[in-house]
Amino acid sequence: MPEMSDVSANKPLLIAIDGPAAAGKGTLAQSLAGRLDLPYLDTGLLYRAIGKLMQLAGLDLDDAAAATVVAGKLTPADLRRPDLRGREAGELASRVAVHPGVRAALVAFQRDFAHGPRGAVLDGRDIGTVICPDADVKLYVTASAEVRARRRTDELLAKGRAVDYQAILAEVKARDARDSGRAEAPLRPADDAIVIDTSALGPAEVLATALSFVENWRQRD
């Protein structure tokens, strides 16, 4: 694996990581950010944070104007709340995500974060295609639906939840169809993205692969 000195430099580095659920993009993004000493933004928490902040303030989540105001005041500190990963936060997120003003505010938030003085690592579903098409390195992390369903099943079983693999697999395939078929910002690799299939790779192997691409970019630049 390349040493940090081989892949780090004074010039800002912006890395965009996209891919479907349970492919390993979040794990890779956090590892890359830590290895390269770059700020990291988990964009999956953005709508969850808006929903939670509105709930705590007693605001109507169906009020588009109020939601847009809250989104416009979002700070990175709001994303560090410990209550953004549960099912409730996900349900709140789905209610505020329908407001166009919220999406516009969060697009601006992501771009501002990405273009900070040090660069950044962002992961999501439309980072390389919509949010940061100017990213220096674009990675698309994927895996077969069967592998991703198994990972999700094992994760839930480890938490003590009773789950059925076939049901999870059906959910994974349905979500893939929704994400890739939506009219706005569909899930797909950017034209210049590097695709990393993690189906047969562990986290350390995925990180090593990504670091090699970053190193190649450093050498070309």
Secondary structure, 3 states (H helix, E strand, C coil): CCCHHHHCCCCCEEEEEECCCCCCHHHHHHHHHHHHCCCEEEHHHHHHHHHHHHHHCCCCCCCHHHHHHHHHCCCHHHHHCCCCCCHHHHHHHHHHCCCHHHHHHHHHHHHHHHCCCCEEEEEECCHHHHHCCCCCEEEEEECCHHHHHHHHHHHHHHCCCCCCHHHHHHHHHHHHHHHHHCCCCCCCCCCCCEEEECCCCCHHHHHHHHHHHHHHHHHHC
